[in-house]
Amino acid sequence: MEKPTIQVNQNIKVALDDNVEWYVSSIQDITDYDFCISIPTKASRPLVLSNGDLLKISFIKGPSRYEFETKVTGWRYDNIPLYALALPKEYKRVQLREFVRIPLILDVAYAEVPEAGKQPEFFESNSVDLSGGGMRLLLDKEYPAGTRLILKFTLALKTGDRDLEVVGKVVRTWPDERLKCHHTAIQFVEINRGKQDIIARYVFMKLSERRRLS
């Protein structure tokens, strides 16, 4: 598991310790004894803080979300006004309720899980979206819920291409008259933690790229 440490330019969410309302901010500087953040905002509304205010900070690193507690120690001005906060003493990993899903077109080879002793027959398809828990494919054939499919696809990570093969179960299917095919929602059912982490890491990489372009 990745070590949860804060970094400069990292996007974070900020909330007063006794409030569940989250504001968006980013880390602008880190020293040996504190770190500075831009003024947190929510729909252009700033979060006004005072020295000694207790805060909760939330951020995502890899496939996990982390939180920690801190307090306001002052403010600075470095081209923009900044709040100075105490460095975290410990991080708490928060279990995400579900995997993040993104729209994504991938070439995917799929085959029905064959009977014992037979070889799978693969066909070409394209994905519509992807998450660490499953994907949606555009298929010519309508498969009933519960059908198991072998899926092969490649993810282009910064460290190189990773070829993955997993088994998924059809959860739901519905026709698309315009495209003359069937949307098929698939849940991964035979996938190890390593492969799931690779997919989740790829999804967060694509999310980060899209945020930078937006």
N, CA, C and O of each residue as an XYZ file, in Angstrom:
856
protein
N       0.849     -1.192      0.000
C       0.000      0.000      0.000
C       0.883      1.239      0.000
O       1.879      1.300      0.721
N       0.514      2.230     -0.813
C       1.287      3.448     -0.898
C       1.284      4.195      0.434
O       0.284      4.214      1.152
N       2.435      4.812      0.749
C       2.522      5.598      1.966
C       1.751      6.896      1.771
O       2.019      7.620      0.812
N       0.815      7.209      2.638
C      -0.026      8.399      2.457
C       0.661      9.666      2.932
O       0.552     10.017      4.106
N       1.365     10.361      2.050
C       2.007     11.621      2.406
C       1.467     12.734      1.517
O       1.166     12.517      0.343
N       1.349     13.928      2.091
C       0.866     15.065      1.321
C       1.982     15.595      0.424
O       3.164     15.418      0.721
N       1.595     16.252     -0.683
C       2.553     16.759     -1.649
C       2.120     18.139     -2.129
O       0.935     18.470     -2.104
N       3.080     18.932     -2.562
C       2.781     20.245     -3.126
C       1.960     20.070     -4.402
O       2.211     19.159     -5.191
N       0.982     20.948     -4.594
C       0.051     20.947     -5.737
C      -1.015     19.859     -5.644
O      -1.783     19.657     -6.585
N      -1.063     19.163     -4.518
C      -2.064     18.119     -4.340
C      -3.429     18.737     -4.033
O      -3.543     19.635     -3.199
N      -4.453     18.245     -4.716
C      -5.815     18.706     -4.434
C      -6.323     18.049     -3.155
O      -6.127     16.852     -2.949
N      -6.968     18.825     -2.307
C      -7.475     18.312     -1.039
C      -8.875     18.856     -0.786
O      -9.327     19.784     -1.457
N      -9.548     18.270      0.186
C     -10.817     18.791      0.682
C     -10.633     19.164      2.150
O      -9.932     18.479      2.894
N     -11.269     20.251      2.549
C     -11.085     20.796      3.894
C     -12.444     20.993      4.558
O     -13.385     21.479      3.930
N     -12.541     20.615      5.825
C     -13.774     20.838      6.586
C     -13.411     21.213      8.013
O     -12.442     20.694      8.567
N     -14.187     22.115      8.612
C     -14.029     22.383     10.037
C     -14.327     21.116     10.809
O     -15.184     20.329     10.407
N     -13.637     20.912     11.902
C     -13.694     19.644     12.625
C     -15.100     19.276     13.078
O     -15.418     18.092     13.194
N     -15.951     20.273     13.338
C     -17.309     19.994     13.803
C     -18.338     20.144     12.685
O     -19.527     20.309     12.958
N     -17.888     20.089     11.419
C     -18.777     20.313     10.289
C     -18.504     19.259      9.219
O     -17.368     18.815      9.052
N     -19.546     18.863      8.500
C     -19.374     17.868      7.441
C     -19.361     18.512      6.053
O     -19.370     17.816      5.037
N     -19.341     19.840      6.020
C     -19.336     20.543      4.741
C     -17.897     20.662      4.241
O     -17.048     21.254      4.908
N     -17.629     20.094      3.065
C     -16.269     20.058      2.531
C     -16.040     21.200      1.552
O     -16.916     21.542      0.758
N     -14.842     21.787      1.622
C     -14.397     22.837      0.713
C     -13.175     22.325     -0.062
O     -12.441     21.458      0.412
N     -12.978     22.877     -1.252
C     -11.883     22.437     -2.117
C     -10.689     23.372     -1.958
O     -10.849     24.591     -1.897
N      -9.489     22.790     -1.891
C      -8.269     23.577     -1.782
C      -7.124     22.774     -2.403
O      -7.333     21.700     -2.966
N      -5.913     23.316     -2.288
C      -4.723     22.605     -2.755
C      -3.531     23.001     -1.899
O      -3.495     24.094     -1.332
N      -2.558     22.105     -1.810
C      -1.362     22.349     -1.005
C      -0.363     23.166     -1.829
O      -0.004     22.778     -2.941
N       0.077     24.285     -1.285
C       0.965     25.205     -1.997
C       2.415     25.137     -1.526
O       3.326     25.454     -2.292
N       2.644     24.727     -0.276
C       4.012     24.677      0.240
C       4.058     23.746      1.444
O       3.074     23.612      2.171
N       5.203     23.105      1.651
C       5.404     22.216      2.795
C       6.771     22.514      3.396
O       7.773     22.554      2.683
N       6.809     22.722      4.700
C       8.079     22.936      5.411
C       8.266     21.808      6.427
O       7.503     20.843      6.453
N       9.292     21.951      7.255
C       9.559     20.917      8.264
C       8.547     20.944      9.406
O       8.457     19.980     10.167
N       7.794     22.018      9.538
C       6.905     22.131     10.692
C       5.460     22.489     10.334
O       4.584     22.409     11.196
N       5.189     22.885      9.077
C       3.809     23.166      8.687
C       3.641     23.035      7.175
O       4.605     22.762      6.460
N       2.435     23.228      6.697
C       2.192     23.275      5.254
C       1.142     24.342      4.981
O       0.334     24.671      5.850
N       1.163     24.875      3.773
C       0.268     25.974      3.411
C      -0.714     25.539      2.335
O      -0.361     24.796      1.418
N      -1.947     26.009      2.456
C      -2.981     25.682      1.482
C      -3.614     26.971      0.963
O      -3.620     27.994      1.648
N      -4.144     26.904     -0.252
C      -4.910     28.027     -0.774
C      -6.220     28.135     -0.004
O      -6.647     27.174      0.637
N      -6.849     29.284     -0.064
C      -8.102     29.476      0.668
C      -9.149     28.489      0.157
O      -9.466     28.501     -1.032
N      -9.692     27.637      1.023
C     -10.694     26.659      0.580
C     -11.970     27.357      0.102
O     -12.395     28.359      0.676
N     -12.567     26.814     -0.952
C     -13.792     27.403     -1.487
C     -14.813     26.314     -1.792
O     -14.478     25.147     -1.996
N     -16.049     26.737     -1.813
C     -17.138     25.874     -2.229
C     -18.111     26.727     -3.028
O     -18.759     27.615     -2.476
N     -18.218     26.457     -4.342
C     -19.055     27.264     -5.233
C     -18.707     28.749     -5.098
O     -19.593     29.595     -4.974
N     -17.408     29.052     -5.125
C     -16.878     30.421     -5.039
C     -17.010     31.036     -3.642
O     -16.626     32.188     -3.441
N     -17.545     30.286     -2.680
C     -17.686     30.800     -1.314
C     -16.473     30.377     -0.491
O     -16.228     29.179     -0.348
N     -15.697     31.331      0.059
C     -14.484     30.976      0.792
C     -14.795     30.467      2.200
O     -15.809     30.826      2.799
N     -13.914     29.637      2.702
C     -13.993     29.176      4.086
C     -13.080     30.075      4.923
O     -11.859     30.031      4.772
N     -13.660     30.877      5.790
C     -12.895     31.809      6.622
C     -12.432     31.086      7.884
O     -13.243     30.530      8.623
N     -11.117     31.100      8.123
C     -10.536     30.371      9.244
C      -9.796     31.317     10.176
O      -9.371     32.398      9.769
N      -9.646     30.904     11.429
C      -8.908     31.662     12.437
C      -7.840     30.776     13.055
O      -7.940     29.549     13.009
N      -6.826     31.391     13.631
C      -5.771     30.634     14.308
C      -6.380     29.705     15.362
O      -7.232     30.109     16.153
N      -5.924     28.462     15.351
C      -6.393     27.495     16.330
C      -7.582     26.682     15.872
O      -7.943     25.711     16.538
N      -8.218     27.044     14.741
C      -9.353     26.249     14.237
C      -8.897     24.828     13.935
O      -7.842     24.624     13.333
N      -9.691     23.849     14.353
C      -9.398     22.445     14.069
C     -10.036     22.053     12.746
O     -11.195     22.378     12.488
N      -9.273     21.349     11.903
C      -9.728     21.004     10.559
C      -9.588     19.515     10.300
O      -8.786     18.824     10.929
N     -10.393     19.038      9.352
C     -10.221     17.714      8.769
C      -9.784     17.904      7.325
O     -10.355     18.716      6.598
N      -8.766     17.151      6.911
C      -8.269     17.196      5.543
C      -8.486     15.827      4.908
O      -8.221     14.799      5.531
N      -8.967     15.818      3.673
C      -9.192     14.574      2.944
C      -8.501     14.663      1.591
O      -8.550     15.699      0.928
N      -7.856     13.569      1.184
C      -7.225     13.539     -0.141
C      -7.169     12.102     -0.647
O      -7.271     11.142      0.116
N      -7.001     11.991     -1.969
C      -6.928     10.679     -2.601
C      -5.512     10.424     -3.058
O      -4.885     11.286     -3.674
N      -5.010      9.249     -2.759
C      -3.693      8.822     -3.233
C      -3.833      7.405     -3.760
O      -4.171      6.486     -3.014
N      -3.568      7.231     -5.068
C      -3.781      5.928     -5.676
C      -5.254      5.556     -5.604
O      -6.114      6.396     -5.871
N      -5.561      4.309     -5.246
C      -6.965      3.890     -5.184
C      -7.631      4.146     -3.834
O      -8.760      3.706     -3.614
N      -6.948      4.855     -2.920
C      -7.474      5.019     -1.564
C      -7.679      6.485     -1.209
O      -7.057      7.373     -1.792
N      -8.558      6.723     -0.249
C      -8.767      8.056      0.309
C      -8.216      8.080      1.733
O      -8.367      7.118      2.486
N      -7.575      9.198      2.090
C      -7.005      9.343      3.428
C      -7.528     10.625      4.067
O      -7.885     11.578      3.375
N      -7.568     10.633      5.395
C      -7.968     11.815      6.146
C      -6.995     12.015      7.302
O      -6.382     11.063      7.785
N      -6.863     13.262      7.735
C      -6.101     13.542      8.948
C      -6.638     14.824      9.575
O      -7.344     15.605      8.938
N      -6.286     15.014     10.831
C      -6.713     16.204     11.565
C      -5.533     17.168     11.690
O      -4.381     16.744     11.786
N      -5.826     18.447     11.687
C      -4.795     19.464     11.822
C      -5.420     20.718     12.415
O      -6.608     20.735     12.737
N      -4.622     21.763     12.559
C      -5.173     23.038     13.031
C      -4.480     24.195     12.329
O      -3.354     24.069     11.846
N      -5.174     25.320     12.285
C      -4.635     26.518     11.645
C      -3.590     27.138     12.572
O      -3.847     27.383     13.751
N      -2.399     27.386     12.007
C      -1.319     27.983     12.801
C      -1.004     29.415     12.378
O      -0.228     30.102     13.042
N      -1.605     29.870     11.275
C      -1.353     31.232     10.828
C      -1.736     31.405      9.371
O      -2.463     30.590      8.803
N      -1.234     32.481      8.773
C      -1.485     32.702      7.361
C      -0.258     33.356      6.732
O       0.548     33.984      7.420
N      -0.129     33.201      5.419
C       0.991     33.794      4.683
C       0.470     34.395      3.389
O      -0.676     34.175      2.996
N       1.332     35.155      2.741
C       0.973     35.709      1.438
C       2.133     35.454      0.489
O       3.222     36.001      0.664
N       1.891     34.616     -0.525
C       2.903     34.296     -1.532
C       2.226     34.383     -2.893
O       1.865     33.365     -3.482
N       2.058     35.592     -3.381
C       1.275     35.898     -4.589
C      -0.223     35.739     -4.344
O      -1.028     36.512     -4.863
N      -0.583     34.756     -3.567
C      -1.978     34.564     -3.166
C      -2.010     34.346     -1.659
O      -1.021     33.875     -1.097
N      -3.112     34.671     -0.985
C      -3.188     34.416      0.462
C      -3.253     32.919      0.754
O      -3.927     32.166      0.052
N      -2.548     32.503      1.794
C      -2.473     31.085      2.162
C      -2.729     30.922      3.653
O      -2.384     31.788      4.456
N      -3.346     29.784      4.011
C      -3.444     29.390      5.410
C      -2.301     28.433      5.722
O      -1.990     27.547      4.926
N      -1.670     28.617      6.894
C      -0.643     27.692      7.372
C      -1.275     26.716      8.359
O      -2.005     27.119      9.265
N      -0.987     25.424      8.176
C      -1.564     24.367      9.008
C      -0.466     23.493      9.578
O       0.606     23.352      8.988
N      -0.746     22.905     10.738
C       0.215     21.995     11.373
C       0.320     20.710     10.562
O      -0.673     20.214     10.030
N       1.538     20.176     10.476
C       1.722     18.911      9.770
C       0.946     17.795     10.470
O       0.833     17.793     11.696
N       0.408     16.842      9.694
C      -0.370     15.747     10.317
C       0.511     14.819     11.134
O       1.652     14.538     10.767
N      -0.037     14.348     12.250
C       0.669     13.382     13.087
C       0.403     11.957     12.619
O       1.265     11.088     12.747
N      -0.788     11.715     12.079
C      -1.114     10.391     11.562
C      -2.183     10.506     10.485
O      -2.957     11.464     10.457
N      -2.213      9.528      9.611
C      -3.189      9.474      8.533
C      -4.151      8.319      8.791
O      -3.770      7.279      9.328
N      -5.391      8.521      8.402
C      -6.400      7.470      8.521
C      -6.893      7.099      7.133
O      -7.362      7.954      6.381
N      -6.783      5.822      6.800
C      -7.271      5.358      5.507
C      -8.773      5.173      5.574
O      -9.281      4.532      6.495
N      -9.495      5.731      4.602
C     -10.954      5.644      4.550
C     -11.342      4.721      3.418
O     -10.929      4.923      2.276
N     -12.133      3.709      3.727
C     -12.581      2.769      2.704
C     -13.551      3.465      1.761
O     -14.576      3.988      2.198
N     -13.231      3.475      0.464
C     -14.144      4.052     -0.511
C     -15.356      3.148     -0.671
O     -15.220      1.925     -0.689
N     -16.533      3.735     -0.788
C     -17.760      2.943     -0.887
C     -17.805      2.133     -2.168
O     -18.348      1.028     -2.192
N     -17.238      2.676     -3.227
C     -17.238      1.953     -4.491
C     -16.079      2.450     -5.320
O     -15.521      3.513     -5.049
N     -15.714      1.677     -6.341
C     -14.631      2.081     -7.211
C     -15.069      3.249     -8.090
O     -16.219      3.327     -8.522
N     -14.134      4.146     -8.340
C     -14.410      5.260     -9.236
C     -14.513      4.723    -10.661
O     -13.666      3.946    -11.101
N     -15.551      5.141    -11.375
C     -15.781      4.683    -12.747
C     -15.617      5.859    -13.693
O     -16.123      6.948    -13.419
N     -14.913      5.654    -14.809
C     -14.723      6.714    -15.779
C     -15.141      6.246    -17.164
O     -14.991      5.068    -17.487
N     -15.671      7.161    -18.000
C     -15.919      6.827    -19.402
C     -14.575      6.536    -20.075
O     -13.640      7.327    -19.948
N     -14.469      5.423    -20.779
C     -13.186      5.044    -21.367
C     -13.398      4.031    -22.487
O     -14.071      3.017    -22.298
N     -12.826      4.308    -23.645
C     -12.902      3.385    -24.775
C     -11.611      2.581    -24.842
O     -10.529      3.141    -25.021
N     -11.729      1.279    -24.698
C     -10.601      0.360    -24.789
C     -10.946     -0.770    -25.746
O     -12.110     -1.151    -25.870
N      -9.937     -1.304    -26.422
C     -10.130     -2.536    -27.192
C     -10.129     -3.709    -26.213
O      -9.185     -3.891    -25.445
N     -11.189     -4.491    -26.253
C     -11.328     -5.609    -25.317
C     -11.672     -6.871    -26.093
O     -12.614     -6.883    -26.886
N     -10.910     -7.929    -25.864
C     -11.246     -9.244    -26.411
C     -12.023    -10.001    -25.347
O     -11.637    -10.015    -24.179
N     -13.122    -10.632    -25.754
C     -13.947    -11.348    -24.778
C     -14.330    -12.719    -25.315
O     -14.386    -12.940    -26.525
N     -14.592    -13.631    -24.389
C     -15.020    -14.981    -24.744
C     -15.849    -15.540    -23.612
O     -15.599    -15.236    -22.446
N     -16.830    -16.350    -23.942
C     -17.580    -17.050    -22.910
C     -16.668    -18.079    -22.244
O     -15.856    -18.725    -22.906
N     -16.812    -18.221    -20.925
C     -16.025    -19.236    -20.232
C     -16.432    -20.605    -20.783
O     -17.595    -20.991    -20.674
N     -15.483    -21.344    -21.375
C     -15.850    -22.604    -22.045
C     -16.058    -23.756    -21.068
O     -15.716    -23.671    -19.889
N     -16.624    -24.822    -21.593
C     -16.744    -26.042    -20.805
C     -15.356    -26.643    -20.606
O     -14.428    -26.345    -21.358
N     -15.225    -27.477    -19.606
C     -13.939    -28.098    -19.293
C     -13.387    -28.822    -20.515
O     -14.098    -29.580    -21.175
N     -12.116    -28.581    -20.809
C     -11.460    -29.252    -21.932
C     -11.564    -28.507    -23.251
O     -10.916    -28.898    -24.221
N     -12.355    -27.451    -23.319
C     -12.505    -26.686    -24.552
C     -11.778    -25.351    -24.447
O     -11.591    -24.822    -23.352
N     -11.369    -24.808    -25.597
C     -10.673    -23.543    -25.655
C     -11.661    -22.392    -25.858
O     -12.628    -22.542    -26.605
N     -11.435    -21.249    -25.208
C     -12.340    -20.107    -25.410
C     -12.212    -19.521    -26.816
O     -11.124    -19.512    -27.392
N     -13.316    -19.034    -27.360
C     -13.329    -18.382    -28.675
C     -13.517    -16.878    -28.446
O     -14.570    -16.439    -27.983
N     -12.493    -16.105    -28.773
C     -12.506    -14.679    -28.470
C     -13.060    -13.847    -29.624
O     -12.879    -14.175    -30.796
N     -13.737    -12.766    -29.259
C     -14.270    -11.791    -30.203
C     -13.805    -10.401    -29.773
O     -13.454    -10.183    -28.614
N     -13.806     -9.466    -30.722
C     -13.365     -8.104    -30.427
C     -14.550     -7.233    -30.013
O     -15.657     -7.382    -30.530
N     -14.298     -6.323    -29.073
C     -15.332     -5.379    -28.646
C     -14.649     -4.117    -28.130
O     -13.423     -4.010    -28.137
N     -15.455     -3.174    -27.689
C     -14.938     -1.933    -27.099
C     -15.623     -1.670    -25.770
O     -16.805     -1.962    -25.593
N     -14.862     -1.116    -24.843
C     -15.450     -0.717    -23.567
C     -16.087      0.653    -23.694
O     -15.766      1.424    -24.598
N     -17.002      0.946    -22.766
C     -17.628      2.267    -22.652
C     -17.135      2.965    -21.390
O     -16.941      4.181    -21.377
N     -16.932      2.186    -20.329
C     -16.381      2.733    -19.098
C     -15.585      1.653    -18.377
O     -15.600      0.482    -18.759
N     -14.886      2.080    -17.318
C     -14.020      1.151    -16.584
C     -13.894      1.592    -15.139
O     -13.844      2.787    -14.849
N     -13.842      0.629    -14.233
C     -13.519      0.878    -12.825
C     -12.765     -0.337    -12.312
O     -12.619     -1.335    -13.018
N     -12.285     -0.242    -11.065
C     -11.608     -1.384    -10.481
C     -12.530     -2.563    -10.223
O     -12.071     -3.674     -9.955
N     -13.835     -2.318    -10.305
C     -14.798     -3.377    -10.037
C     -15.478     -3.951    -11.256
O     -16.185     -4.953    -11.152
N     -15.276     -3.327    -12.434
C     -15.934     -3.850    -13.628
C     -15.834     -2.901    -14.805
O     -15.140     -1.887    -14.737
N     -16.525     -3.231    -15.879
C     -16.540     -2.393    -17.070
C     -17.842     -2.609    -17.832
O     -18.568     -3.575    -17.599
N     -18.117     -1.683    -18.746
C     -19.276     -1.831    -19.622
C     -18.785     -1.976    -21.057
O     -17.972     -1.181    -21.528
N     -19.290     -3.003    -21.753
C     -18.874     -3.292    -23.111
C     -20.021     -3.079    -24.091
O     -21.191     -3.145    -23.713
N     -19.680     -2.826    -25.346
C     -20.643     -2.826    -26.444
C     -20.497     -4.152    -27.179
O     -19.481     -4.397    -27.830
N     -21.517     -5.012    -27.076
C     -21.461     -6.350    -27.654
C     -22.573     -6.555    -28.671
O     -23.668     -6.009    -28.538
N     -22.269     -7.360    -29.695
C     -23.286     -7.671    -30.700
C     -24.340     -8.620    -30.138
O     -25.513     -8.538    -30.503
N     -23.922     -9.520    -29.250
C     -24.809    -10.544    -28.713
C     -25.373    -10.117    -27.371
O     -24.685     -9.460    -26.590
N     -26.609    -10.480    -27.098
C     -27.227    -10.212    -25.804
C     -26.981    -11.395    -24.875
O     -27.414    -12.514    -25.151
N     -26.281    -11.140    -23.772
C     -25.988    -12.195    -22.805
C     -26.885    -12.042    -21.588
O     -27.080    -10.926    -21.106
N     -27.432    -13.136    -21.084
C     -28.265    -13.046    -19.880
C     -27.418    -12.754    -18.653
O     -26.228    -13.069    -18.620
N     -28.038    -12.147    -17.641
C     -27.336    -11.868    -16.382
C     -26.783    -13.174    -15.803
O     -27.449    -14.209    -15.812
N     -25.563    -13.095    -15.305
C     -24.912    -14.262    -14.722
C     -23.929    -14.936    -15.650
O     -23.118    -15.745    -15.200
N     -23.980    -14.620    -16.959
C     -23.034    -15.199    -17.913
C     -21.611    -14.770    -17.572
O     -21.355    -13.592    -17.326
N     -20.699    -15.714    -17.558
C     -19.302    -15.403    -17.247
C     -18.506    -15.248    -18.536
O     -18.585    -16.079    -19.441
N     -17.732    -14.158    -18.599
C     -16.934    -13.854    -19.783
C     -15.473    -13.666    -19.387
O     -15.174    -13.073    -18.350
N     -14.574    -14.171    -20.214
C     -13.146    -13.902    -20.062
C     -12.848    -12.609    -20.817
O     -13.253    -12.454    -21.969
N     -12.148    -11.690    -20.176
C     -11.864    -10.386    -20.770
C     -10.358    -10.176    -20.845
O      -9.640    -10.421    -19.875
N      -9.882     -9.720    -22.003
C      -8.471     -9.391    -22.180
C      -8.369     -7.951    -22.683
O      -9.033     -7.577    -23.650
N      -7.536     -7.146    -22.022
C      -7.339     -5.766    -22.454
C      -5.992     -5.266    -21.952
O      -5.392     -5.862    -21.058
N      -5.529     -4.179    -22.527
C      -4.221     -3.606    -22.198
C      -4.385     -2.193    -21.676
O      -5.117     -1.395    -22.261
N      -3.704     -1.874    -20.570
C      -3.717     -0.540    -19.991
C      -2.341      0.092    -20.142
O      -1.331     -0.507    -19.776
N      -2.308      1.310    -20.686
C      -1.045      2.018    -20.919
C      -0.705      2.863    -19.702
O      -1.118      4.019    -19.602
N       0.052      2.281    -18.775
C       0.497      2.996    -17.580
C       1.790      3.757    -17.879
O       2.450      3.502    -18.886
N       2.140      4.683    -17.006
C       3.375      5.446    -17.188
C       4.597      4.542    -17.110
O       5.643      4.854    -17.680
N       4.467      3.430    -16.410
C       5.577      2.489    -16.272
C       5.612      1.467    -17.401
O       6.483      0.598    -17.423
N       4.671      1.564    -18.341
C       4.612      0.632    -19.461
C       3.247     -0.018    -19.593
O       2.418      0.077    -18.688
N       3.014     -0.680    -20.721
C       1.744     -1.349    -20.972
C       1.602     -2.583    -20.086
O       2.558     -3.327    -19.867
N       0.375     -2.782    -19.580
C       0.089     -3.969    -18.782
C      -1.069     -4.733    -19.419
O      -2.176     -4.212    -19.554
N      -0.794     -5.978    -19.809
C      -1.820     -6.847    -20.384
C      -2.542     -7.569    -19.254
O      -1.913     -8.223    -18.422
N      -3.871     -7.446    -19.231
C      -4.660     -8.042    -18.165
C      -5.663     -9.041    -18.730
O      -6.208     -8.855    -19.818
N      -5.890    -10.096    -17.969
C      -6.942    -11.067    -18.284
C      -7.713    -11.342    -17.000
O      -7.135    -11.761    -15.997
N      -9.022    -11.104    -17.036
C      -9.867    -11.307    -15.858
C     -11.151    -12.004    -16.300
O     -11.457    -12.088    -17.490
N     -11.883    -12.493    -15.326
C     -13.198    -13.079    -15.595
C     -14.257    -12.172    -14.989
O     -14.158    -11.761    -13.833
N     -15.273    -11.866    -15.789
C     -16.353    -11.018    -15.325
C     -17.702    -11.701    -15.455
O     -17.864    -12.667    -16.201
N     -18.661    -11.178    -14.715
C     -20.029    -11.706    -14.749
C     -20.965    -10.624    -15.267
O     -20.928     -9.487    -14.797
N     -21.805    -10.977    -16.238
C     -22.775    -10.030    -16.771
C     -23.790     -9.694    -15.681
O     -24.427    -10.577    -15.108
N     -23.923     -8.398    -15.409
C     -24.863     -7.932    -14.395
C     -26.150     -7.435    -15.037
O     -27.246     -7.676    -14.531
N     -25.999     -6.741    -16.152
C     -27.171     -6.155    -16.815
C     -26.847     -5.901    -18.278
O     -25.695     -5.630    -18.617
N     -27.847     -5.985    -19.151
C     -27.649     -5.692    -20.562
C     -28.884     -4.988    -21.104
O     -30.008     -5.279    -20.696
N     -28.662     -4.054    -22.033
C     -29.787     -3.348    -22.643
C     -29.413     -2.942    -24.067
O     -28.246     -2.658    -24.339
N     -30.385     -2.911    -24.975
C     -30.094     -2.638    -26.388
C     -29.841     -1.158    -26.661
O     -30.359     -0.285    -25.964
N     -29.044     -0.898    -27.679
C     -28.808      0.452    -28.182
C     -29.204      0.438    -29.657
O     -28.454     -0.036    -30.510
N     -30.399      0.967    -29.944
C     -30.919      0.924    -31.306
C     -30.061      1.735    -32.265
O     -29.915      1.365    -33.430
N     -29.499      2.824    -31.791
C     -28.693      3.675    -32.672
C     -27.411      2.978    -33.101
O     -27.024      3.035    -34.269
N     -26.747      2.313    -32.143
C     -25.485      1.640    -32.455
C     -25.678      0.193    -32.902
O     -24.724     -0.468    -33.312
N     -26.924     -0.299    -32.822
C     -27.222     -1.679    -33.226
C     -26.373     -2.693    -32.451
O     -25.768     -3.592    -33.034
N     -26.343     -2.528    -31.129
C     -25.591     -3.444    -30.287
C     -26.213     -3.437    -28.893
O     -27.267     -2.839    -28.677
N     -25.554     -4.105    -27.954
C     -26.054     -4.181    -26.586
C     -25.013     -3.636    -25.610
O     -23.845     -4.024    -25.658
N     -25.441     -2.741    -24.729
C     -24.605     -2.328    -23.613
C     -24.629     -3.454    -22.585
O     -25.698     -3.915    -22.186
N     -23.447     -3.894    -22.159
C     -23.354     -5.025    -21.234
C     -22.504     -4.639    -20.035
O     -21.290     -4.472    -20.150
N     -23.149     -4.498    -18.882
C     -22.447     -4.149    -17.644
C     -21.874     -5.421    -17.028
O     -22.596     -6.393    -16.806
N     -20.572     -5.405    -16.754
C     -19.865     -6.590    -16.282
C     -19.163     -6.303    -14.965
O     -18.488     -5.284    -14.818
N     -19.326     -7.197    -14.023
C     -18.643     -7.110    -12.731
C     -17.492     -8.107    -12.714
O     -17.682     -9.279    -13.040
N     -16.285     -7.645    -12.330
C     -15.160     -8.564    -12.223
C     -15.391     -9.513    -11.052
O     -15.665     -9.070     -9.937
N     -15.280    -10.813    -11.301
C     -15.520    -11.794    -10.237
C     -14.303    -12.674     -9.974
O     -14.177    -13.244     -8.890
N     -13.416    -12.790    -10.943
C     -12.169    -13.541    -10.753
C     -11.029    -12.617    -11.113
O     -10.592    -12.565    -12.263
N     -10.545    -11.877    -10.105
C      -9.488    -10.903    -10.294
C      -8.730    -10.773     -8.981
O      -9.332    -10.620     -7.919
N      -7.405    -10.834     -9.061
C      -6.625    -10.728     -7.823
C      -6.394     -9.265     -7.460
O      -6.660     -8.363     -8.254
N      -5.893     -9.048     -6.243
C      -5.702     -7.686     -5.740
C      -4.710     -6.911     -6.599
O      -4.874     -5.710     -6.815
N      -3.668     -7.610     -7.094
C      -2.671     -6.936     -7.918
C      -3.265     -6.348     -9.183
O      -2.985     -5.199     -9.524
N      -4.086     -7.129     -9.886
C      -4.717     -6.650    -11.116
C      -5.717     -5.534    -10.815
O      -5.831     -4.570    -11.572
N      -6.431     -5.674     -9.713
C      -7.405     -4.646     -9.339
C      -6.710     -3.327     -9.020
O      -7.213     -2.255     -9.357
N      -5.550     -3.411     -8.369
C      -4.785     -2.199     -8.065
C      -4.266     -1.543     -9.335
O      -4.228     -0.316     -9.425
N      -3.864     -2.349    -10.323
C      -3.393     -1.799    -11.595
C      -4.516     -1.025    -12.282
O      -4.297      0.076    -12.788
N      -5.726     -1.609    -12.298
C      -6.866     -0.934    -12.928
C      -7.208      0.348    -12.192
O      -7.418      1.388    -12.815
N      -7.266      0.278    -10.851
C      -7.594      1.466    -10.066
C      -6.549      2.557    -10.266
O      -6.891      3.736    -10.356
N      -5.270      2.167    -10.337
C      -4.199      3.148    -10.553
C      -4.340      3.802    -11.936
O      -4.122      5.004    -12.088
N      -4.702      3.007    -12.922
C      -4.893      3.534    -14.275
C      -6.068      4.509    -14.317
O      -5.983      5.562    -14.949
N      -7.163      4.158    -13.644
C      -8.343      5.032    -13.612
C      -7.998      6.377    -12.986
O      -8.384      7.421    -13.512
N      -7.275      6.364    -11.864
C      -6.906      7.622    -11.216
C      -5.909      8.413    -12.051
O      -5.919      9.644    -12.014
N      -5.051      7.735    -12.801
C      -4.131      8.426    -13.700
C      -4.902      9.177    -14.775
O      -4.602     10.334    -15.069
N      -5.908      8.510    -15.367
C      -6.721      9.159    -16.408
C      -7.530     10.312    -15.817
O      -7.690     11.350    -16.460
N      -8.040     10.135    -14.596
C      -8.773     11.232    -13.945
C      -7.871     12.443    -13.744
O      -8.288     13.576    -13.985
N      -6.632     12.210    -13.303
C      -5.699     13.303    -13.079
C      -5.382     14.017    -14.383
O      -5.296     15.245    -14.411
N      -5.207     13.262    -15.465
C      -4.932     13.861    -16.769
C      -6.096     14.745    -17.211
O      -5.881     15.839    -17.734
N      -7.305     14.285    -17.007
C      -8.480     15.050    -17.437
C      -8.650     16.306    -16.605
O      -9.073     17.341    -17.121
N      -8.320     16.224    -15.307
C      -8.417     17.428    -14.463
C      -7.431     18.491    -14.924
O      -7.744     19.681    -14.919
N      -6.224     18.052    -15.328
C      -5.228     19.020    -15.775
C      -5.642     19.705    -17.073
O      -5.297     20.862    -17.313
N      -6.388     18.976    -17.909
C      -6.820     19.531    -19.189
C      -8.082     20.378    -19.079
O      -8.387     21.170    -19.971
N      -8.820     20.204    -17.971
C     -10.080     20.945    -17.810
C      -9.854     22.354    -17.298
O     -10.812     23.104    -17.110
